[in-house]
Amino acid sequence: MKMGFTTNELRILREIAKGSGKRIGDIASSLNISHASFSRTLKSLKKKGLIETEKRGVSKHVFFSETKHSTLLKTLLTELAHVKFEDFLTGSSLEILYFLSKSPLSRKEIVLHTGLSQKTVQTKLKTLREFGIVFSERGFYRLNERFGLLKDFLLEFRRYLNLKVAQEFAKDATILWQEDEEFLIKTSEPKESKNFFFALLS
């Protein structure tokens, strides 16, 4: 499962970070997002394990979930409330930043790791450099140490998405090993599918 945010997802997350348990209707109105688009976006954020909703009386409220990656993102958005993350964290930017959070990479290595086109990587890196999220040194790109919380979030978000994919395959799945989008799981009943293959461990 690929990592990524849409502009509306980031706008909504930043709004939720401003106060705990905000009314859904108030957020939609303040951001001027249509009801249909807002509902789709909330569903997507729930699937990513970032938010929960709760009905209180006649109104519905939304808040950050208690997952580790959600807590990290909430802290990031709260501490850097002045930063418009929707200006540079949309689309494939998270995939690029994830790999840079692990180690410095050349542009060619980023293309190989992400599977993105050279043009896309070049465009995204240009934007990320302009916002000071990454910087280049001797042909290698690095994540700015000032965004340590972003690094922690990216690594934890990847772990969450891997576990979600594993548990969609088998509800009792536990991850024994993982590296990026590849992982080894243990289940009570061995089985196979298009993306999962049976393996014997010695």
Phi and psi in degrees as a GROMACS rama.xvg file:
@    title "Ramachandran Plot"
@    xaxis  label "Phi"
@    yaxis  label "Psi"
@TYPE xy
-76.5878  148.817  LYS-2
-88.3437  142.424  MET-3
172.646  155.444  GLY-4
-130.526  148.829  PHE-5
-93.3227  167.165  THR-6
-59.7941  -45.6133  THR-7
-65.3474  -34.7623  ASN-8
-61.0456  -44.9572  GLU-9
-69.9304  -36.9678  LEU-10
-62.3795  -43.9292  ARG-11
-66.9398  -43.2995  ILE-12
-61.4501  -40.2953  LEU-13
-65.1487  -36.0114  ARG-14
-69.8953  -41.823  GLU-15
-62.6413  -36.3049  ILE-16
-65.8834  -17.6362  ALA-17
-73.8779  -20.0161  LYS-18
-168.946  142.625  GLY-19
-76.1922  134.844  SER-20
65.451  44.7852  GLY-21
-73.5171  149.272  LYS-22
-70.4256  135.553  ARG-23
-59.2582  -43.2027  ILE-24
-61.0952  -38.2748  GLY-25
-66.9047  -39.7987  ASP-26
-66.3718  -45.4174  ILE-27
-60.1731  -40.9543  ALA-28
-68.6722  -44.8863  SER-29
-66.5122  -29.1782  SER-30
-96.1572  -5.37316  LEU-31
56.4253  49.6954  ASN-32
-108.878  136.037  ILE-33
-62.873  155.023  SER-34
-58.7834  -44.0316  HIS-35
-63.577  -46.4315  ALA-36
-66.0014  -39.421  SER-37
-64.4431  -42.7389  PHE-38
-63.5195  -42.5559  SER-39
-62.7947  -40.519  ARG-40
-67.7957  -41.7141  THR-41
-62.2059  -40.2102  LEU-42
-61.647  -41.3543  LYS-43
-65.2915  -43.4609  SER-44
-66.4071  -33.8185  LEU-45
-65.5394  -42.9542  LYS-46
-61.7253  -31.3415  LYS-47
-84.29  2.93124  LYS-48
73.1394  24.2195  GLY-49
-99.261  -29.2672  LEU-50
-134.475  162.959  ILE-51
-134.898  153.238  GLU-52
-120.753  154.022  THR-53
-148.557  135.898  GLU-54
-89.5856  126.201  LYS-55
-125.011  105.333  ARG-56
69.3289  -124.404  GLY-57
-96.673  -5.21634  VAL-58
-113.329  157.463  SER-59
-109.098  136.069  LYS-60
-117.167  153.637  HIS-61
-127.972  143.745  VAL-62
-152.956  164.07  PHE-63
-66.4758  142.537  PHE-64
-75.2821  175.427  SER-65
-98.285  13.5852  GLU-66
-66.8014  156.036  THR-67
-62.575  -44.2227  LYS-68
-68.5652  -32.4817  HIS-69
-67.922  -41.5254  SER-70
-62.3424  -40.8682  THR-71
-64.8247  -41.4637  LEU-72
-66.8118  -40.6396  LEU-73
-59.4095  -45.4101  LYS-74
-62.2074  -43.0002  THR-75
-60.2254  -48.2505  LEU-76
-68.2695  -30.3206  LEU-77
-75.2094  -45.8699  THR-78
-70.9592  -28.9585  GLU-79
-117.235  50.1373  LEU-80
-61.7985  -23.8285  ALA-81
-79.248  -12.5805  HIS-82
-86.9529  127.351  VAL-83
-87.9898  84.2107  LYS-84
-60.7967  -26.5127  PHE-85
-65.7254  -13.2723  GLU-86
-79.6514  -16.6201  ASP-87
-145  -3.4687  PHE-88
-106.065  13.3666  LEU-89
-85.4157  166.993  THR-90
60.6313  -132.36  GLY-91
-85.5643  4.51124  SER-92
-58.8378  -38.6512  SER-93
-63.5789  -37.9927  LEU-94
-61.4277  -44.2794  GLU-95
-63.9752  -46.6492  ILE-96
-65.9089  -32.9258  LEU-97
-59.1038  -49.1682  TYR-98
-68.7052  -33.6015  PHE-99
-71.6764  -23.5372  LEU-100
-71.8482  -17.9615  SER-101
-89.5804  -38.1939  LYS-102
-170.401  156.57  SER-103
-63.4133  142.587  PRO-104
-138.415  151.406  LEU-105
-79.9634  166.527  SER-106
-60.4544  -40.5947  ARG-107
-62.64  -40.335  LYS-108
-66.7386  -36.7842  GLU-109
-62.8266  -42.7566  ILE-110
-59.4234  -44.5454  VAL-111
-66.0881  -42.0569  LEU-112
-69.7979  -41.9138  HIS-113
-90.0646  -24.6007  THR-114
78.1225  9.18089  GLY-115
-82.8045  159.653  LEU-116
-71.7407  157.731  SER-117
-60.3056  -38.098  GLN-118
-64.742  -43.5051  LYS-119
-62.9103  -46.2664  THR-120
-61.272  -43.2949  VAL-121
-61.4535  -44.7074  GLN-122
-64.7919  -45.5688  THR-123
-65.0973  -42.6322  LYS-124
-63.5365  -38.1991  LEU-125
-60.3092  -45.4832  LYS-126
-65.7817  -44.6457  THR-127
-64.617  -34.0782  LEU-128
-69.6859  -40.9082  ARG-129
-61.5435  -32.8068  GLU-130
-90.8142  1.49138  PHE-131
75.5702  16.7653  GLY-132
-78.9172  -38.3464  ILE-133
-127.688  160.777  VAL-134
-140.982  157.917  PHE-135
-111.036  146.604  SER-136
-149.162  116.913  GLU-137
54.2773  40.8013  ARG-138
84.7994  0.761784  GLY-139
-114.22  144.408  PHE-140
-103.307  138.39  TYR-141
-129.334  150.399  ARG-142
-78.63  131.614  LEU-143
-60.0399  126.076  ASN-144
-60.5828  -19.7335  GLU-145
-63.5531  -22.7416  ARG-146
-103.246  47.9341  PHE-147
-60.8722  -36.1025  GLY-148
-64.8924  -35.77  LEU-149
-63.8157  -42.5052  LEU-150
-59.3582  -48.0019  LYS-151
-60.7317  -42.0414  ASP-152
-61.9364  -46.9698  PHE-153
-59.4594  -44.8056  LEU-154
-65.5241  -40.3977  LEU-155
-73.6519  -34.6582  GLU-156
-62.9968  -42.1055  PHE-157
-60.6895  -43.1951  ARG-158
-62.0647  -41.0108  ARG-159
-64.3012  -46.041  TYR-160
-63.747  -38.6417  LEU-161
-62.3859  -44.6756  ASN-162
-64.8616  -37.1401  LEU-163
-62.8881  -45.3689  LYS-164
-62.0789  -43.0296  VAL-165
-62.3881  -42.5786  ALA-166
-79.6253  -14.9107  GLN-167
-74.3604  -28.9545  GLU-168
-76.9908  -44.6001  PHE-169
-147.34  121.136  ALA-170
-58.5149  -30.8584  LYS-171
-96.3726  14.9691  ASP-172
-64.4641  137.316  ALA-173
-125.842  141.652  THR-174
-88.7042  125.312  ILE-175
-92.8136  -31.2491  LEU-176
-155.378  146.648  TRP-177
-153.024  148.098  GLN-178
-147.003  106.918  GLU-179
59.0492  -121.106  ASP-180
-93.6894  1.83547  GLU-181
-100.197  138.809  GLU-182
-155.982  159.361  PHE-183
-113.387  128.238  LEU-184
-120.895  162.515  ILE-185
-121.275  132.979  LYS-186
-133.958  162.807  THR-187
-74.0417  -28.7298  SER-188
-125.182  106.22  GLU-189
-59.7803  132.924  PRO-190
-156.803  169.545  LYS-191
-128.481  159.632  GLU-192
-151.808  -171.916  SER-193
-56.2908  -39.8255  LYS-194
-108.136  0.354985  ASN-195
-126.154  135.083  PHE-196
-128.764  141.971  PHE-197
-70.9213  137.146  PHE-198
-139.527  144.038  ALA-199
-101.491  132.678  LEU-200
-107.007  134.686  LEU-201
